[in-house]
Amino acid sequence: MKTLVEFIESFIVIALVLAGIGGLSYNLFREEGWLEGTLGNIWNLDTQYSLIALPVVVGAIIMFNLWRGGRVIHSKTSILPNLLLYAMFGAGLYFIGRYVLTGTI
């Protein structure tokens, strides 16, 4: 039973982290997003959907490898990966909550 609870807990953490990465990349690369607002209209954003998918795929691969190795929460070497994980976790909570309350990311 304890193993099942740990599995569900880690699955929720991974899902929230990926939601955070997805929300951040969506707001960064969408039309009139953070990148376009910051840098102006430097290039045509016809490739915006592939630009959104790239950070999500990379993040999913990294999180899967960390999750499989059991090093996501129990890292003993550095606090920086844990802080990054908690930041993405918080961003995922924010974007999911924002979607539930307003219907937009």
C-alpha positions as CSV (number, residue, x, y, z in Angstrom):
1,M,0.0,0.0,0.0
2,K,2.9,2.4,0.8
3,T,4.4,1.8,-2.6
4,L,1.1,2.6,-4.3
5,V,0.8,5.9,-2.4
6,E,4.4,6.8,-3.2
7,F,3.8,6.0,-6.9
8,I,0.6,8.2,-7.0
9,E,2.4,11.0,-5.1
10,S,5.3,11.0,-7.5
11,F,3.0,10.8,-10.5
12,I,1.1,13.9,-9.3
13,V,4.4,15.7,-8.8
14,I,5.6,14.8,-12.3
15,A,2.2,15.9,-13.8
16,L,2.4,19.2,-12.0
17,V,6.0,19.8,-13.0
18,L,5.1,19.1,-16.7
19,A,2.1,21.4,-16.4
20,G,4.4,24.1,-15.1
21,I,6.9,23.6,-18.0
22,G,4.0,23.5,-20.5
23,G,2.4,26.7,-19.1
24,L,5.6,28.6,-19.0
25,S,6.6,27.5,-22.5
26,Y,3.0,28.4,-23.8
27,N,3.1,31.8,-22.3
28,L,6.7,32.4,-23.5
29,F,6.2,31.3,-27.2
30,R,2.5,32.0,-27.9
31,E,1.5,34.9,-30.2
32,E,1.8,38.1,-28.2
33,G,3.5,36.1,-25.5
34,W,6.4,37.0,-23.2
35,L,9.1,36.5,-25.7
36,E,7.4,38.5,-28.5
37,G,6.6,41.2,-26.0
38,T,10.1,41.3,-24.8
39,L,12.0,41.0,-28.1
40,G,9.4,42.4,-30.4
41,N,8.4,40.8,-33.7
42,I,11.9,39.5,-34.6
43,W,10.7,36.3,-36.4
44,N,7.5,35.0,-37.7
45,L,5.8,32.8,-35.1
46,D,4.4,30.2,-37.5
47,T,6.5,27.6,-35.7
48,Q,5.1,28.5,-32.3
49,Y,3.5,25.1,-31.7
50,S,6.8,23.2,-32.3
51,L,8.6,25.7,-30.0
52,I,6.0,25.0,-27.3
53,A,6.4,21.2,-27.6
54,L,10.2,21.2,-27.5
55,P,10.6,22.3,-23.8
56,V,7.8,20.0,-22.7
57,V,9.3,17.0,-24.4
58,V,12.8,17.8,-23.0
59,G,11.3,18.4,-19.5
60,A,9.3,15.1,-19.7
61,I,12.5,13.2,-20.6
62,I,14.5,14.7,-17.8
63,M,11.7,14.2,-15.3
64,F,11.2,10.6,-16.4
65,N,14.9,9.9,-16.0
66,L,15.0,11.5,-12.5
67,W,11.8,9.8,-11.5
68,R,13.0,6.4,-12.7
69,G,16.3,6.8,-10.8
70,G,14.5,7.8,-7.6
71,R,16.4,11.1,-7.4
72,V,13.7,13.6,-7.8
73,I,12.8,14.3,-4.1
74,H,15.6,12.4,-2.4
75,S,18.6,14.2,-3.8
76,K,21.4,14.5,-1.3
77,T,24.0,16.3,-3.4
78,S,22.6,19.7,-4.2
79,I,19.6,21.8,-3.2
80,L,19.4,23.6,-6.6
81,P,17.6,20.7,-8.4
82,N,15.0,20.5,-5.6
83,L,14.4,24.3,-5.8
84,L,14.0,24.0,-9.5
85,L,11.6,21.1,-9.0
86,Y,9.5,23.1,-6.5
87,A,9.4,26.1,-8.7
88,M,8.1,24.0,-11.6
89,F,5.7,22.3,-9.2
90,G,4.4,25.8,-8.1
91,A,4.1,27.0,-11.7
92,G,2.1,23.8,-12.5
93,L,-0.3,24.5,-9.6
94,Y,-0.6,28.1,-10.7
95,F,-1.4,27.3,-14.4
96,I,-3.8,24.4,-13.5
97,G,-5.6,26.6,-11.0
98,R,-5.7,29.5,-13.5
99,Y,-7.2,27.2,-16.1
100,V,-9.8,25.8,-13.7
101,L,-10.8,29.3,-12.5
102,T,-10.7,31.3,-15.7
103,G,-10.6,28.8,-18.5
104,T,-7.4,30.2,-20.0
105,I,-3.8,29.4,-19.5
